[in-house]
Amino acid sequence: MAATFMNDIRGGLKNADTLQRLLVVNVIIFLLINVAGGILGLFMISLNRSAITEWLAVPASVDLLITRPWTLVTYMFLHIEFFHILFNMLWLYWIGKIFLEYLGPKKLFSTYILGGISGAILYIIAFNVFPLFSDAVESSSALGASASVLAIIVGTATLLPDYPISVFFIRIPLKYIALISILMDLISVSGNNAGGHIAHLGGALFGFVYIRQLKNGTDIAAWFNKFMDKLHTLIGSGRSSRMKVKYRRTGDDQIYNSERKSNQERVDEILDKISKSGYGSLTKDEKDFLFKSSKNN
């Protein structure tokens, strides 16, 4: 039964899109920790969650970070409390679907990972610079997907500021949801969960800069996508795909490159139109073109 269950999970992940995979990985890690804790409790054995946090959460101490560099990534998939993962996954699902529709799976993944890393870096810098945190540097650590999620929220709001989001049956432009989230973190930046709020701001900053640069024609995450492509090829998980919109060669290299540049320029024009006038201003042809392009992005 266990083997069948694991095969089902592997099969599901193989057929899932990038957003679904991010959600599933977060949930599986949460369940493994908490189900194990529940089962051990039956034998009056307490699961050492602090030890798990110690090895998977990102520490504020630079000395500790040097011995656990993997925590810059693992922390953004680690949740201990139910409501922590619940709200993070709900926001990731709601806003991630919008991000995925317009910018595709590669940019969603790179925003999640690099946004999370940016949040961790800002958190570490703040705890080692500001006097308020001087006594907590050696014992403090951060965990959760919040910085990654906020990078996606702010990135989507930067691309589609007037995209309407229904909150308690009230339609609110996405830019205001992003702004409220940032203001709440700024207000709480010296409170009980200061490290978490600082990490959120780091993720938000990355999301804003990434999309602003993308709209200006510069993909600052291109190196990361190329690295992931090479990694996928190296481990035999499939053929690497192009960073930009993919096209089939129909002639010599000059024709191919000209066609690719022309289509990429059209994608940029459509994104600019969305930013200025909203998704509803697009023609059916523009929507179809953007959808097909995002599939290969």
N, C-alpha and C positions, 0 to 999 in steps of 0.2 A: 504493500500500500504506500509506504514511504517513497519507494522508487517511482511509482506511478504519479504520486503527487509532485515530485521534483521534475519529472518529465513534463507534466502539465504546465508547471511554472516556466520551464525552459521554452516550451512550445509557445506559451502565451507571450513571453518576452520577445521571442523571435519575430512574432507577427505584430507586435505592438509598435506604435509610433514612438517618437522620442519623448513626448510629453507623458505618455502612459508608462514608459519605462522609468522615468524619473519618479513618478508617483509610486510605482510598484516597489522600486528599490527602497525608497524611504519607508514605506509601510512594512515591508518584509523585515528590515532591520529593527524597526520598532516592535514588531510582533515577536521576533526571535528573543529580544531582550526581556520583554514583559511576560511572554508565555513561559520562558525558562524560569523567570522569577516566581511565577504562580505555581509551577510544578514543584520546584525546589521547596516552596513554602509548605507543601503537604508533608515533607519530610523534616520540617522545622529547620530547614537550611536557608539562610538568607543570601540572596544573590548580591554579590558585591558590585553594585552599580557604580560606585565611586571609582572602582578599578577600571571598569569599562570606559567611563568618562575620561579617566586619566590617559588612556591609550588612544582614544578616538576623538576626543574634543580638542580644540586648538588652544594651547596654553598662551597666556599673556607673556610669560617669561621667555626671552630670546634664548637663554641657555637651554631650557627644556625643549623649545621648538627645534633646536638644532639636532636633538636626539630623537625627535618625533616629527620629521618634516611632512610625513603623510597626513598629519592631522589638518593641514591646510585644505585638504579635500574631504577627508572622512567626516569632519565636524559638520559639514553641510548636509549630511545624510543621517545624522544622529539625533534622535528625539527620545526622551525618557517619559515625559508627561503627555497624557492623552490629548488635552486641549491644545497643547503646543503643536503637535503634529496635525491635529484636525484643522485648525485655522490656516496653518501653512499650506496644507495640501488643497484646501478649498480655494484659496487665493491662487495657488499655482495652477489649478485646473481651470478656473474661470478666466484668468488673464492669459495663461499660457495658451489656451485655445485661440485667442485673438492673435497673439504674437505668432503662433505657428502658422496661422492662415495667411499672414502677410509677409513673413520673413523666412518661413521654412524651418525644418528641423535642426540644421546645422547651427544656425544663428541662435536658436532657442537653447541648444545644449551649451554653446560657448558662452552665452549670457548667464546661464545658470552657474556654470563652473567658475568663470572668470569674475562674475559678480560676487560669488561666494568668497573667492580668494581675495578680492579687493576689500570685502568687508572684514575678513580676518586680518589683513595687513593694517587697515586703519585702526582696528581694535588693539592690535599689538603696539602700534606706534603710540596711540593715546595713553595706554596704560604705562608705557615707559617714559612718557614725556610730562604728563600732567601730575602735579603734586598730589591731587586728590586720590590717586590710585597707587601711590608709592608703597603703601603697606600691603596692598593686595596683589601685587605683580606676581609673586611666587606661587600664590594659591589660586589665582583666577584662571578660568578657562571658559570658552564659548562653544555652544553647540546649537544645532538647528539649521533649518533651511531658510530662515527669515531673510538673511542678506541676499541670498540668491533669488528668492521670490520678489523682494523689493526691487532688485535689479531688473527683473522682467516687468514688474508693474510700471516703474518709472520709464523704462525703455519703451514700452508700449504707449505710455502716455506722451512721450516725446515724439513718437511717430504719428500717433493718432490722438491728439489732445482733446478733440471734441467727440470722441467715440462715446456713445451713451451706455452707461452701466446702470442696471436696475438695482436699487438698494431700498428694500422695504417698499416696493412698488413706486419708488420715485426714481426717475431717470436723471442721473448725474453724469456730467462729462468726466471722462477718465482723468483728465488733468487735475480736477479738484480732489479726486480720491488719492492720487499720488501726492498732491500737495499736503493734504490732511495727514497722510501717513508720515511724511517727512517732518512736519511741524510737531507731531506727537513724539517723534523720536528726539527732536531737538529739545523739547520741553523736558523730556525724561533723561537727558544725556548725563546728568549727574545724580540720578536716583539709584534705587536698589539694583536695578538691572542695567546699569550704565554700559557695561560691556556689550550687551546685546543690542542696545540702541545705537551705539557707535558703529557696530558691525553693519546694522541696517543702513546707516548713512553711507558707509563705504560701498555697499551694494548699489544703493540708489545713485551715487555719484558715477559708478561705472556704467549703469544703465543709461544715464543721461548722456555721458560723453560718447559712449559707443554708438548710440543712434544718431546723435548730432554729427559725428564724424562719418557715419555711414551715409547720411543724407548729403554730405559734402563730397562723397565719392571715395572715402577712405575707410577700409575695413580693418580696424585695429586688432581684430581677432583672427585675421587671416592666418597668422603664424600658428595659432592654436589649432585651427581646422586642418592645416597642412600636417601638423604633428599627429593629429588624431587619424588622418587618412593613412599616414605611413605606419602608425601603430596598428591599425586595422589590417593593413596589408601584411605586416610582419607576423601577426598572430593568426593569419589565415581566416579572418572572420568575414572576408568578402572584399570585393573590388573597391578601391578608394574612388570617391567621386570628386568632381571638380568643385572648387569653392564658389564659382560664379554659376550662372545659368548654363545648363548643359545643352549642347547641340550636336547633331550628327554631321560628320564631315560629308560634304557633297561635291567638293572640288579641291583645288589646291589650298595650301595653307593661307594664302592671302585672302581668298574668298571666305574661308572658314573664320579667320580672325576678324574680318570685316563684318560678317554676319553676327558673330558673338558680341562684338562691340556695339553694333546697332541695337540688338535686342536688350543688352544690358542698359543702354541709354534709355530705352523705352520703359524698362522697369523703374529706373530712377525718376523718370517723368511722371509715371503713374503714382509713385510714392509721394512725390512732391504735391501732386494734385490732391491726394488723400489728406495730406497734412494741412493743406490750405482750405479745402472745401468738404472734406469728409468722404467716407466710403460711398455714400449714396450718390455722389456726383459722378461716379464712374459709369461708363457705358458697359453694356453686357460684354462687348468684345474686350474691353480693358480688364474687366473682372476675370474673364476666362484666361486671358494672357497672364495675369498676375498669378492666378491659381496654378496654371501649368508651370510657370517659372519657379514658384515656391517649392514644387515637388522635387525639383532638381537642385535646389539651393542648399 
